[in-house]
């Protein structure tokens, strides 16, 4: 049985007890979290229950155009007032340069990319968190009242540490 087949089987069991009245598209804590897609980052590590927050995940927890689009919808359409940016130690984006990642993927794929791809490689995780916060805060549609804070999650200890940052807005 494939992983997808296992998910479908689990969903068949879940449907028996699903109650849509328990949840809302508006997060109970008015919180959005931009974080890495790494499997070691889990909402339970942060005390966030299902329905508490919006999670926007991508490799590296990067404030890409699409992540910003999602955060704007979360804020303006669904009432979030706070954003956490969470990166983590031992991130795959720290293991190679942008050029090395392109070379690896191109070699494995056997062809050049037909559209531009940026992996957003970085070396310093705290600096990367600050850069994402700067990118968010510089967007004209991210209100000054929006609370933006950044963190690094240590995958070995499970500890979440706030990254000092001053908004330039």
Backbone as JSON Lines, residues from 0, in Angstrom:
{"i":0,"aa":"X","n":[0.86,-1.18,0.0],"ca":[0.0,0.0,0.0],"c":[0.9,1.24,0.0]}
{"i":1,"aa":"X","n":[0.62,2.17,-0.89],"ca":[1.41,3.39,-0.97],"c":[1.06,4.33,0.18]}
{"i":2,"aa":"X","n":[1.91,5.32,0.4],"ca":[1.64,6.32,1.44],"c":[0.32,7.04,1.16]}
{"i":3,"aa":"X","n":[0.04,7.32,-0.1],"ca":[-1.23,8.0,-0.44],"c":[-2.42,7.09,-0.15]}
{"i":4,"aa":"X","n":[-2.29,5.8,-0.44],"ca":[-3.37,4.87,-0.11],"c":[-3.59,4.8,1.4]}
{"i":5,"aa":"X","n":[-2.52,4.88,2.18],"ca":[-2.65,4.88,3.64],"c":[-3.39,6.13,4.12]}
{"i":6,"aa":"X","n":[-3.1,7.26,3.49],"ca":[-3.8,8.51,3.83],"c":[-5.27,8.4,3.5]}
{"i":7,"aa":"X","n":[-5.59,7.83,2.36],"ca":[-7.0,7.66,1.98],"c":[-7.74,6.74,2.94]}
{"i":8,"aa":"X","n":[-7.07,5.69,3.4],"ca":[-7.68,4.78,4.37],"c":[-7.92,5.49,5.7]}
{"i":9,"aa":"X","n":[-6.96,6.28,6.14],"ca":[-7.12,7.03,7.38],"c":[-8.25,8.04,7.25]}
{"i":10,"aa":"X","n":[-8.37,8.67,6.09],"ca":[-9.44,9.63,5.87],"c":[-10.81,8.98,5.92]}
{"i":11,"aa":"X","n":[-10.9,7.75,5.42],"ca":[-12.18,7.03,5.48],"c":[-12.61,6.84,6.93]}
{"i":12,"aa":"X","n":[-11.67,6.57,7.81],"ca":[-11.99,6.42,9.24],"c":[-12.34,7.77,9.86]}
{"i":13,"aa":"X","n":[-11.59,8.8,9.51],"ca":[-11.82,10.14,10.06],"c":[-13.21,10.66,9.7]}
{"i":14,"aa":"X","n":[-13.64,10.43,8.49],"ca":[-14.94,10.95,8.01],"c":[-16.09,10.51,8.91]}
{"i":15,"aa":"X","n":[-15.94,9.39,9.56],"ca":[-17.01,8.87,10.41],"c":[-17.27,9.76,11.63]}
{"i":16,"aa":"X","n":[-16.26,10.5,12.09],"ca":[-16.42,11.33,13.28],"c":[-16.26,12.83,12.99]}
{"i":17,"aa":"X","n":[-16.03,13.19,11.75],"ca":[-15.81,14.59,11.39],"c":[-17.05,15.43,11.66]}
{"i":18,"aa":"X","n":[-16.86,16.55,12.34],"ca":[-17.94,17.48,12.62],"c":[-17.5,18.87,12.16]}
{"i":19,"aa":"X","n":[-17.96,19.34,11.02],"ca":[-17.49,20.63,10.49],"c":[-17.87,21.82,11.37]}
{"i":20,"aa":"X","n":[-18.83,21.65,12.27],"ca":[-19.23,22.76,13.14],"c":[-18.16,23.08,14.18]}
{"i":21,"aa":"X","n":[-17.2,22.17,14.38],"ca":[-16.14,22.38,15.38],"c":[-15.07,23.36,14.9]}
{"i":22,"aa":"X","n":[-15.02,23.62,13.6],"ca":[-13.91,24.4,13.06],"c":[-14.4,25.55,12.21]}
{"i":23,"aa":"X","n":[-13.53,26.54,12.09],"ca":[-13.81,27.73,11.3],"c":[-12.58,28.02,10.43]}
{"i":24,"aa":"X","n":[-12.76,28.66,9.29],"ca":[-11.59,29.06,8.5],"c":[-10.8,30.18,9.19]}
{"i":25,"aa":"X","n":[-11.44,30.85,10.16],"ca":[-10.76,31.91,10.92],"c":[-10.07,31.27,12.12]}
{"i":26,"aa":"X","n":[-8.75,31.42,12.23],"ca":[-8.03,30.77,13.33],"c":[-8.42,31.35,14.69]}
{"i":27,"aa":"X","n":[-8.67,30.47,15.64],"ca":[-9.11,30.9,16.98],"c":[-8.14,31.87,17.64]}
{"i":28,"aa":"X","n":[-6.85,31.67,17.44],"ca":[-5.85,32.54,18.08],"c":[-5.47,33.75,17.24]}
{"i":29,"aa":"X","n":[-6.11,33.93,16.11],"ca":[-5.8,35.04,15.2],"c":[-4.31,35.06,14.86]}
{"i":30,"aa":"X","n":[-3.76,33.88,14.66],"ca":[-2.33,33.68,14.46],"c":[-2.07,33.01,13.11]}
{"i":31,"aa":"X","n":[-1.03,33.49,12.43],"ca":[-0.52,32.81,11.23],"c":[0.94,32.47,11.49]}
{"i":32,"aa":"X","n":[1.34,31.31,11.01],"ca":[2.71,30.84,11.21],"c":[3.32,30.53,9.85]}
{"i":33,"aa":"X","n":[4.42,31.22,9.54],"ca":[5.2,30.93,8.35],"c":[6.4,30.11,8.81]}
{"i":34,"aa":"X","n":[6.47,28.87,8.35],"ca":[7.57,28.03,8.81],"c":[7.99,27.04,7.74]}
{"i":35,"aa":"X","n":[9.11,26.41,8.02],"ca":[9.68,25.44,7.1],"c":[8.78,24.21,7.01]}
{"i":36,"aa":"X","n":[8.9,23.52,5.89],"ca":[8.12,22.3,5.67],"c":[8.72,21.09,6.36]}
{"i":37,"aa":"X","n":[9.86,21.24,7.0],"ca":[10.57,20.13,7.64],"c":[9.64,19.34,8.56]}
{"i":38,"aa":"X","n":[9.7,18.03,8.49],"ca":[8.8,17.18,9.27],"c":[9.07,17.26,10.77]}
{"i":39,"aa":"X","n":[10.21,17.78,11.16],"ca":[10.54,17.87,12.59],"c":[9.84,19.04,13.28]}
{"i":40,"aa":"X","n":[9.23,19.93,12.5],"ca":[8.45,21.04,13.05],"c":[6.99,20.63,13.05]}
{"i":41,"aa":"X","n":[6.41,20.61,14.23],"ca":[5.05,20.12,14.38],"c":[4.27,21.1,15.26]}
{"i":42,"aa":"X","n":[3.02,21.33,14.93],"ca":[2.2,22.28,15.7],"c":[2.14,21.92,17.18]}
{"i":43,"aa":"X","n":[2.24,20.64,17.51],"ca":[2.19,20.21,18.91],"c":[3.38,20.74,19.71]}
{"i":44,"aa":"X","n":[4.52,20.92,19.05],"ca":[5.71,21.45,19.73],"c":[5.49,22.89,20.18]}
{"i":45,"aa":"X","n":[4.51,23.55,19.59],"ca":[4.23,24.95,19.89],"c":[2.92,25.14,20.64]}
{"i":46,"aa":"X","n":[2.29,24.05,21.04],"ca":[1.03,24.14,21.77],"c":[-0.11,24.69,20.93]}
{"i":47,"aa":"X","n":[-0.06,24.44,19.64],"ca":[-1.09,24.95,18.74],"c":[-2.0,23.8,18.33]}
{"i":48,"aa":"X","n":[-3.27,23.93,18.66],"ca":[-4.25,22.9,18.32],"c":[-4.8,23.14,16.91]}
{"i":49,"aa":"X","n":[-5.42,22.09,16.37],"ca":[-6.09,22.17,15.09],"c":[-7.12,23.3,15.17]}
{"i":50,"aa":"X","n":[-7.09,24.21,14.22],"ca":[-8.04,25.32,14.19],"c":[-7.54,26.59,14.88]}
{"i":51,"aa":"X","n":[-6.37,26.53,15.54],"ca":[-5.83,27.7,16.25],"c":[-5.16,28.71,15.34]}
{"i":52,"aa":"X","n":[-4.53,28.24,14.26],"ca":[-3.67,29.12,13.45],"c":[-3.67,28.67,12.01]}
{"i":53,"aa":"X","n":[-3.29,29.61,11.14],"ca":[-3.01,29.28,9.76],"c":[-1.53,28.93,9.66]}
{"i":54,"aa":"X","n":[-1.21,27.87,8.94],"ca":[0.17,27.48,8.72],"c":[0.5,27.64,7.24]}
{"i":55,"aa":"X","n":[1.53,28.42,6.97],"ca":[2.04,28.58,5.62],"c":[3.44,27.97,5.66]}
{"i":56,"aa":"X","n":[3.62,26.9,4.89],"ca":[4.88,26.16,4.97],"c":[5.54,26.06,3.6]}
{"i":57,"aa":"X","n":[6.85,26.24,3.6],"ca":[7.65,26.0,2.4],"c":[9.07,25.7,2.85]}
{"i":58,"aa":"X","n":[9.9,25.28,1.94],"ca":[11.29,24.97,2.28],"c":[11.96,26.23,2.81]}
{"i":59,"aa":"X","n":[12.38,26.19,4.06],"ca":[13.09,27.31,4.67],"c":[12.24,28.33,5.4]}
{"i":60,"aa":"X","n":[10.92,28.24,5.31],"ca":[10.09,29.26,5.94],"c":[10.35,30.63,5.34]}
{"i":61,"aa":"X","n":[10.34,30.69,4.02],"ca":[10.72,31.89,3.27],"c":[9.48,32.72,2.94]}
{"i":62,"aa":"X","n":[9.6,34.03,3.1],"ca":[8.51,34.96,2.77],"c":[8.51,35.2,1.26]}
{"i":63,"aa":"X","n":[8.17,34.16,0.51],"ca":[8.06,34.27,-0.94],"c":[6.82,35.09,-1.29]}
{"i":64,"aa":"X","n":[6.71,35.44,-2.56],"ca":[5.5,36.15,-2.99],"c":[4.25,35.36,-2.64]}
{"i":65,"aa":"X","n":[4.29,34.05,-2.81],"ca":[3.11,33.25,-2.52],"c":[2.83,33.17,-1.02]}
{"i":66,"aa":"X","n":[3.88,33.08,-0.2],"ca":[3.68,33.07,1.25],"c":[3.08,34.4,1.7]}
{"i":67,"aa":"X","n":[3.55,35.5,1.14],"ca":[3.0,36.82,1.48],"c":[1.54,36.9,1.04]}
{"i":68,"aa":"X","n":[1.23,36.39,-0.14],"ca":[-0.16,36.35,-0.61],"c":[-1.04,35.62,0.4]}
{"i":69,"aa":"X","n":[-0.57,34.48,0.87],"ca":[-1.35,33.7,1.84],"c":[-1.5,34.45,3.16]}
{"i":70,"aa":"X","n":[-0.44,35.09,3.61],"ca":[-0.51,35.85,4.87],"c":[-1.46,37.04,4.74]}
{"i":71,"aa":"X","n":[-1.48,37.69,3.6],"ca":[-2.41,38.81,3.39],"c":[-3.85,38.33,3.42]}
{"i":72,"aa":"X","n":[-4.13,37.2,2.8],"ca":[-5.49,36.63,2.86],"c":[-5.84,36.26,4.29]}
{"i":73,"aa":"X","n":[-4.87,35.66,4.99],"ca":[-5.09,35.28,6.38],"c":[-5.44,36.5,7.23]}
{"i":74,"aa":"X","n":[-4.75,37.6,6.99],"ca":[-4.99,38.81,7.78],"c":[-6.27,39.54,7.37]}
{"i":75,"aa":"X","n":[-6.37,39.91,6.09],"ca":[-7.47,40.76,5.64],"c":[-8.8,40.02,5.51]}
{"i":76,"aa":"X","n":[-8.76,38.75,5.17],"ca":[-10.0,38.02,4.94],"c":[-10.41,37.14,6.12]}
{"i":77,"aa":"X","n":[-9.42,36.75,6.95],"ca":[-9.72,35.76,7.98],"c":[-9.28,36.17,9.38]}
{"i":78,"aa":"X","n":[-8.86,37.41,9.55],"ca":[-8.72,37.99,10.88],"c":[-7.46,37.73,11.67]}
{"i":79,"aa":"X","n":[-6.38,37.26,11.06],"ca":[-5.17,37.08,11.86],"c":[-4.55,38.44,12.17]}
{"i":80,"aa":"X","n":[-3.95,38.51,13.35],"ca":[-3.33,39.75,13.81],"c":[-1.86,39.59,14.17]}
{"i":81,"aa":"X","n":[-1.4,38.34,14.24],"ca":[-0.01,38.08,14.59],"c":[0.57,37.06,13.63]}
{"i":82,"aa":"X","n":[1.87,37.23,13.33],"ca":[2.58,36.29,12.46],"c":[3.85,35.85,13.16]}
{"i":83,"aa":"X","n":[4.05,34.55,13.2],"ca":[5.31,33.97,13.67],"c":[6.05,33.44,12.45]}
{"i":84,"aa":"X","n":[7.32,33.79,12.32],"ca":[8.19,33.19,11.32],"c":[9.09,32.22,12.07]}
{"i":85,"aa":"X","n":[9.03,30.94,11.7],"ca":[9.81,29.92,12.4],"c":[10.74,29.21,11.43]}
{"i":86,"aa":"X","n":[12.03,29.36,11.65],"ca":[13.06,28.57,10.96],"c":[13.59,27.57,11.97]}
{"i":87,"aa":"X","n":[14.54,26.74,11.56],"ca":[15.04,25.72,12.49],"c":[16.51,25.39,12.22]}
{"i":88,"aa":"X","n":[17.12,24.8,13.2],"ca":[18.5,24.34,13.04],"c":[18.53,23.16,12.08]}
{"i":89,"aa":"X","n":[19.69,22.9,11.5],"ca":[19.9,21.76,10.61],"c":[18.95,21.78,9.42]}
{"i":90,"aa":"X","n":[18.71,22.95,8.85],"ca":[17.82,23.08,7.7],"c":[18.56,22.65,6.43]}
{"i":91,"aa":"X","n":[17.86,21.97,5.55],"ca":[18.43,21.53,4.29],"c":[18.91,22.68,3.41]}
{"i":92,"aa":"X","n":[18.31,23.86,3.56],"ca":[18.73,25.01,2.75],"c":[20.07,25.58,3.21]}
{"i":93,"aa":"X","n":[20.58,25.1,4.35],"ca":[21.89,25.53,4.83],"c":[23.01,24.62,4.32]}
{"i":94,"aa":"X","n":[22.66,23.53,3.69],"ca":[23.64,22.5,3.36],"c":[24.33,22.68,2.01]}
{"i":95,"aa":"X","n":[23.85,23.6,1.19],"ca":[24.45,23.84,-0.12],"c":[24.12,25.26,-0.56]}
{"i":96,"aa":"X","n":[24.95,25.79,-1.44],"ca":[24.69,27.12,-1.99],"c":[23.56,27.05,-3.01]}
{"i":97,"aa":"X","n":[23.09,28.2,-3.41],"ca":[22.05,28.27,-4.44],"c":[22.52,27.56,-5.72]}
{"i":98,"aa":"X","n":[23.76,27.85,-6.12],"ca":[24.31,27.25,-7.33],"c":[24.44,25.74,-7.2]}
{"i":99,"aa":"X","n":[24.91,25.27,-6.04],"ca":[25.05,23.83,-5.83],"c":[23.69,23.13,-5.89]}
{"i":100,"aa":"X","n":[22.67,23.75,-5.33],"ca":[21.33,23.15,-5.38],"c":[20.84,23.05,-6.83]}
{"i":101,"aa":"X","n":[21.07,24.1,-7.61],"ca":[20.69,24.07,-9.02],"c":[21.42,22.95,-9.74]}
{"i":102,"aa":"X","n":[22.72,22.82,-9.49],"ca":[23.51,21.77,-10.14],"c":[23.0,20.37,-9.77]}
{"i":103,"aa":"X","n":[22.7,20.17,-8.49],"ca":[22.22,18.87,-8.01],"c":[20.91,18.49,-8.69]}
{"i":104,"aa":"X","n":[19.95,19.42,-8.68],"ca":[18.63,19.13,-9.24],"c":[18.71,18.96,-10.75]}
{"i":105,"aa":"X","n":[19.48,19.82,-11.41],"ca":[19.6,19.7,-12.86],"c":[20.23,18.35,-13.24]}
{"i":106,"aa":"X","n":[21.24,17.93,-12.5],"ca":[21.88,16.64,-12.78],"c":[20.9,15.48,-12.56]}
{"i":107,"aa":"X","n":[20.16,15.52,-11.45],"ca":[19.19,14.46,-11.15],"c":[18.03,14.44,-12.14]}
{"i":108,"aa":"X","n":[17.56,15.64,-12.51],"ca":[16.43,15.75,-13.43],"c":[16.84,15.4,-14.87]}
{"i":109,"aa":"X","n":[18.09,15.67,-15.18],"ca":[18.58,15.38,-16.52],"c":[18.27,16.46,-17.54]}
{"i":110,"aa":"X","n":[17.67,17.56,-17.09],"ca":[17.36,18.69,-17.97],"c":[17.49,19.98,-17.2]}
{"i":111,"aa":"X","n":[17.66,21.07,-17.93],"ca":[17.67,22.4,-17.31],"c":[16.23,22.79,-16.96]}
{"i":112,"aa":"X","n":[16.08,23.65,-15.97],"ca":[14.76,24.15,-15.6],"c":[14.16,24.93,-16.76]}
{"i":113,"aa":"X","n":[12.87,24.71,-17.02],"ca":[12.22,25.46,-18.09],"c":[11.62,26.79,-17.58]}
{"i":114,"aa":"X","n":[11.57,26.96,-16.26],"ca":[11.2,28.24,-15.65],"c":[12.19,28.51,-14.52]}
{"i":115,"aa":"X","n":[12.46,29.77,-14.2],"ca":[13.43,30.06,-13.14],"c":[12.99,29.51,-11.78]}
{"i":116,"aa":"X","n":[13.94,29.0,-11.03],"ca":[13.69,28.49,-9.68],"c":[14.71,29.11,-8.75]}
{"i":117,"aa":"X","n":[14.24,29.62,-7.63],"ca":[15.14,30.1,-6.59],"c":[14.89,29.27,-5.35]}
{"i":118,"aa":"X","n":[15.96,28.68,-4.81],"ca":[15.83,27.82,-3.64],"c":[15.91,28.6,-2.32]}
{"i":119,"aa":"X","n":[16.48,29.8,-2.33],"ca":[16.63,30.63,-1.14],"c":[17.59,30.01,-0.12]}
{"i":120,"aa":"X","n":[18.73,29.49,-0.61],"ca":[19.74,28.91,0.27],"c":[20.26,29.98,1.23]}
{"i":121,"aa":"X","n":[20.63,29.55,2.43],"ca":[21.19,30.47,3.42],"c":[22.16,29.71,4.32]}
{"i":122,"aa":"X","n":[23.0,30.46,5.04],"ca":[23.96,29.84,5.97],"c":[23.6,30.11,7.42]}
{"i":123,"aa":"X","n":[23.14,31.32,7.71],"ca":[22.87,31.76,9.09],"c":[21.37,31.77,9.33]}
{"i":124,"aa":"X","n":[20.89,30.88,10.19],"ca":[19.44,30.73,10.39],"c":[18.82,31.97,11.03]}
{"i":125,"aa":"X","n":[19.48,32.58,12.01],"ca":[18.92,33.79,12.63],"c":[18.86,34.94,11.63]}
{"i":126,"aa":"X","n":[19.9,35.08,10.83],"ca":[19.9,36.12,9.8],"c":[18.76,35.87,8.81]}
{"i":127,"aa":"X","n":[18.53,34.61,8.46],"ca":[17.44,34.29,7.54],"c":[16.09,34.68,8.13]}
{"i":128,"aa":"X","n":[15.89,34.42,9.42],"ca":[14.63,34.82,10.07],"c":[14.45,36.33,9.96]}
{"i":129,"aa":"X","n":[15.5,37.08,10.27],"ca":[15.42,38.55,10.19],"c":[15.11,39.01,8.77]}
{"i":130,"aa":"X","n":[15.71,38.37,7.78],"ca":[15.44,38.75,6.39],"c":[13.97,38.5,6.02]}
{"i":131,"aa":"X","n":[13.39,37.44,6.51],"ca":[11.99,37.16,6.22],"c":[11.09,38.19,6.9]}
{"i":132,"aa":"X","n":[11.41,38.54,8.14],"ca":[10.65,39.57,8.85],"c":[10.77,40.92,8.14]}
{"i":133,"aa":"X","n":[11.98,41.25,7.67],"ca":[12.18,42.5,6.92],"c":[11.34,42.49,5.65]}
{"i":134,"aa":"X","n":[11.33,41.37,4.96],"ca":[10.57,41.28,3.72],"c":[9.07,41.46,3.99]}
{"i":135,"aa":"X","n":[8.58,40.82,5.04],"ca":[7.17,40.97,5.39],"c":[6.85,42.41,5.78]}
{"i":136,"aa":"X","n":[7.66,42.97,6.66],"ca":[7.36,44.31,7.18],"c":[7.49,45.4,6.12]}
{"i":137,"aa":"X","n":[8.26,45.14,5.06],"ca":[8.42,46.15,4.02],"c":[7.28,46.16,3.01]}
{"i":138,"aa":"X","n":[6.42,45.16,3.05],"ca":[5.3,45.12,2.11],"c":[4.26,46.17,2.52]}
{"i":139,"aa":"X","n":[3.82,46.96,1.57],"ca":[2.91,48.07,1.88],"c":[1.56,47.6,2.42]}
{"i":140,"aa":"X","n":[1.18,46.37,2.2],"ca":[-0.1,45.88,2.7],"c":[0.01,45.18,4.05]}
{"i":141,"aa":"X","n":[1.2,45.04,4.56],"ca":[1.36,44.48,5.91],"c":[1.29,45.66,6.88]}
{"i":142,"aa":"X","n":[0.2,45.75,7.59],"ca":[-0.07,46.89,8.47],"c":[0.93,46.97,9.61]}
{"i":143,"aa":"X","n":[1.17,48.19,10.06],"ca":[2.07,48.4,11.2],"c":[1.54,47.73,12.47]}
{"i":144,"aa":"X","n":[0.23,47.59,12.55],"ca":[-0.39,46.97,13.72],"c":[-0.19,45.45,13.75]}
{"i":145,"aa":"X","n":[0.17,44.87,12.61],"ca":[0.4,43.42,12.54],"c":[1.65,43.09,13.36]}
{"i":146,"aa":"X","n":[1.49,42.17,14.28],"ca":[2.61,41.75,15.12],"c":[3.42,40.72,14.35]}
{"i":147,"aa":"X","n":[4.7,41.01,14.14],"ca":[5.62,40.12,13.44],"c":[6.74,39.74,14.4]}
{"i":148,"aa":"X","n":[6.93,38.44,14.59],"ca":[8.02,37.96,15.45],"c":[8.64,36.73,14.83]}
{"i":149,"aa":"X","n":[9.95,36.56,15.06],"ca":[10.67,35.45,14.46],"c":[11.33,34.55,15.48]}
{"i":150,"aa":"X","n":[11.5,33.27,15.1],"ca":[12.0,32.26,16.03],"c":[12.85,31.24,15.31]}
{"i":151,"aa":"X","n":[13.73,30.59,16.09],"ca":[14.47,29.44,15.6],"c":[14.12,28.27,16.51]}
{"i":152,"aa":"X","n":[13.74,27.17,15.89],"ca":[13.42,25.93,16.6],"c":[14.64,25.02,16.53]}
{"i":153,"aa":"X","n":[15.11,24.57,17.68],"ca":[16.25,23.66,17.74],"c":[15.72,22.24,17.62]}
{"i":154,"aa":"X","n":[16.07,21.57,16.52],"ca":[15.51,20.24,16.26],"c":[16.06,19.18,17.22]}
{"i":155,"aa":"X","n":[17.18,19.46,17.88],"ca":[17.73,18.49,18.82],"c":[17.11,18.61,20.21]}
{"i":156,"aa":"X","n":[16.82,19.84,20.64],"ca":[16.3,20.04,22.0],"c":[14.8,20.3,22.05]}
{"i":157,"aa":"X","n":[14.21,20.7,20.9],"ca":[12.8,21.06,20.88],"c":[12.55,22.47,21.39]}
{"i":158,"aa":"X","n":[13.6,23.25,21.62],"ca":[13.47,24.59,22.18],"c":[13.23,25.63,21.08]}
{"i":159,"aa":"X","n":[12.29,26.52,21.33],"ca":[11.96,27.62,20.42],"c":[12.54,28.9,21.01]}
{"i":160,"aa":"X","n":[13.43,29.56,20.28],"ca":[14.1,30.77,20.75],"c":[13.72,31.95,19.88]}
{"i":161,"aa":"X","n":[13.32,33.04,20.5],"ca":[12.99,34.24,19.73],"c":[14.25,34.89,19.19]}
{"i":162,"aa":"X","n":[14.17,35.38,17.96],"ca":[15.28,36.07,17.3],"c":[15.06,37.57,17.49]}
{"i":163,"aa":"X","n":[16.04,38.25,18.11],"ca":[15.89,39.71,18.25],"c":[15.78,40.38,16.88]}
{"i":164,"aa":"X","n":[14.82,41.28,16.75],"ca":[14.59,41.96,15.48],"c":[13.86,43.26,15.74]}
{"i":165,"aa":"X","n":[14.27,44.31,15.02],"ca":[13.58,45.6,15.11],"c":[12.99,45.93,13.77]}
{"i":166,"aa":"X","n":[11.73,46.21,13.77],"ca":[11.05,46.58,12.53],"c":[11.56,47.92,12.04]}
{"i":167,"aa":"X","n":[11.68,48.04,10.74],"ca":[12.1,49.31,10.13],"c":[10.91,50.12,9.65]}
{"i":168,"aa":"X","n":[9.71,49.7,9.99],"ca":[8.53,50.41,9.5],"c":[8.07,51.45,10.48]}
